[in-house]
Amino acid sequence: MITTTAARDAAPDVSTAAGERPGTLALELRGLHKSFGAVRAVDGLDLAVRPGEIVAFLGPNGAGKTTTIDMLLGLARPDAGTVQVYGRSPAQAIAQGRVSAVLQTGGLLKDLTVAETVRLTASFFPRSRPVAEVLDRAGIGDLGGRRVGACSGGQQQRLRFAMALLPDPDLLVLDEPTTGMDVEGRREFWAAIRADAARGRTIVFATHYLEEADAYADRVVLVRHGRVVADGTSAEVKNLAAGRIVSATLPGARPEVLAAIDGVDRAEVRGDRVLLHTSDSDTVARHLLTRTQAVDLEIAGLGLEDAFIALTSDTGDPRPSGTHPTNPSTLTTGSIR
Ligand SMILES: Nc1ncnc2c1ncn2[C@@H]1O[C@H](COP(=O)(O)OP(=O)(O)OP(=O)(O)O)[C@@H](O)[C@H]1O
């Protein structure tokens, strides 16, 4: 597993509830295992999420995302390992309104209005936020009188989001919340989530959409075969798998000299332009600008999709040959399983 410093330092070390020990994690999964017959859906998964983090849980079909989410919500029991939500069992955390979820499905009654649906749901909670407030926060304050059956897919997901906000949870869990929505629906849904998260709520979401993880998460956790294979900011995860290319204009440069620069994994010369593949673009850029006559320097990162494919494929080590994750500012451990 690769862990970056972001995984440790992304959020302030605070707890949100009175009486809770400082440093209590929002979510702590340790050594989680869950099999269905011969299928190891979750196979030794560890994850710690601090209060206030927005974490994307990304992985290919069958990676174990939903099974993990089911266990952290207490909907499935782990075969081994532990789940703690704000230092409690999932059942306790849910009973106390500390965690709630927006799942992909979940029956909505089509003949009720949006406001009636939220009012009905609120009646199941001992304490809840006012209906008008959660509708506003979910960005559907003007849809209270609309029949649920007349709402678009995106509006129905924002209704589920409003319902999840009723207990004012500290941790909100979203399992592929925008599957099937059009681009506009997804944009509006995330705008509402983002605005709400700015108030400090911890959010863990599973998604298939790489651009959602890229755009909305502080931290991306890549899972494969039921385990975490990479963990860091989106930029760090991209950098881990694919490295970067530093290019510059440097007439007369020789590839063998460029390849010897600290941090360069591979060097190419195309006319006056040099292209240096590296997992430490800062060091390489600094060298070019301070020790050579290079001008017009550019640093290009490869996309999260490249990292996703590389890190979750079964073809082995995705790093370019010759690279080694030794940059202490971005990596704390360095193997990809
Ligand atoms: N109830 C079940 N019975 C049998 N196998 C299951 C069950 N639930 C999940 N699995 C299997 O466990 C593995 C992990 O599934 P899971 O749904 O957790 O993956 P996922 O990452 O959420 O996938 P997707 O992105 O396709 O939703 C898969 O091989 C799946 O077929």
The ligand as a MOL file (V3000), in Angstrom:
LIG
                    3D

  0  0  0     0  0            999 V3000
M  V30 BEGIN CTAB
M  V30 COUNTS 31 33 0 0 0
M  V30 BEGIN ATOM
M  V30 1 N -24.1150 -10.6250 -1.0990 0
M  V30 2 C -23.1070 -11.0720 -1.8490 0
M  V30 3 N -23.0170 -12.3670 -2.1930 0
M  V30 4 C -21.9930 -12.8230 -2.9320 0
M  V30 5 N -20.9900 -12.0640 -3.3980 0
M  V30 6 C -21.0320 -10.7600 -3.0960 0
M  V30 7 C -22.0850 -10.1990 -2.3200 0
M  V30 8 N -21.8370 -8.8680 -2.1660 0
M  V30 9 C -20.6890 -8.6240 -2.8470 0
M  V30 10 N -20.2080 -9.7620 -3.3880 0
M  V30 11 C -18.9680 -9.8800 -4.1710 0
M  V30 12 O -17.9320 -9.2700 -3.4240 0
M  V30 13 C -17.0560 -8.5230 -4.2870 0
M  V30 14 C -17.0330 -7.0770 -3.8450 0
M  V30 15 O -18.2870 -6.4820 -4.1640 0
M  V30 16 P -18.6420 -4.9640 -3.8220 0
M  V30 17 O -20.0640 -4.7570 -4.2140 0
M  V30 18 O -18.2760 -4.6770 -2.4290 0
M  V30 19 O -17.6610 -4.1980 -4.8060 0
M  V30 20 P -17.7290 -2.6980 -5.2840 0
M  V30 21 O -16.3260 -2.2010 -5.2350 0
M  V30 22 O -18.7380 -1.9370 -4.5110 0
M  V30 23 O -18.1820 -2.8830 -6.7790 0
M  V30 24 P -19.0920 -1.9290 -7.7180 0
M  V30 25 O -18.2220 -0.7640 -8.0260 0
M  V30 26 O -19.3250 -2.7920 -8.9040 0
M  V30 27 O -20.3320 -1.5630 -6.9630 0
M  V30 28 C -17.5750 -8.7600 -5.6930 0
M  V30 29 O -16.8650 -9.8360 -6.2590 0
M  V30 30 C -19.0340 -9.1230 -5.4830 0
M  V30 31 O -19.4970 -9.9460 -6.5270 0
M  V30 END ATOM
M  V30 BEGIN BOND
M  V30 1 1 1 2
M  V30 2 1 2 3
M  V30 3 2 2 7
M  V30 4 2 3 4
M  V30 5 1 4 5
M  V30 6 2 5 6
M  V30 7 1 6 7
M  V30 8 1 6 10
M  V30 9 1 7 8
M  V30 10 2 8 9
M  V30 11 1 9 10
M  V30 12 1 10 11
M  V30 13 1 11 12
M  V30 14 1 11 30
M  V30 15 1 12 13
M  V30 16 1 13 14
M  V30 17 1 13 28
M  V30 18 1 14 15
M  V30 19 1 15 16
M  V30 20 2 16 17
M  V30 21 1 16 18
M  V30 22 1 16 19
M  V30 23 1 19 20
M  V30 24 2 20 21
M  V30 25 1 20 22
M  V30 26 1 20 23
M  V30 27 1 23 24
M  V30 28 2 24 25
M  V30 29 1 24 26
M  V30 30 1 24 27
M  V30 31 1 28 29
M  V30 32 1 28 30
M  V30 33 1 30 31
M  V30 END BOND
M  V30 END CTAB
M  END
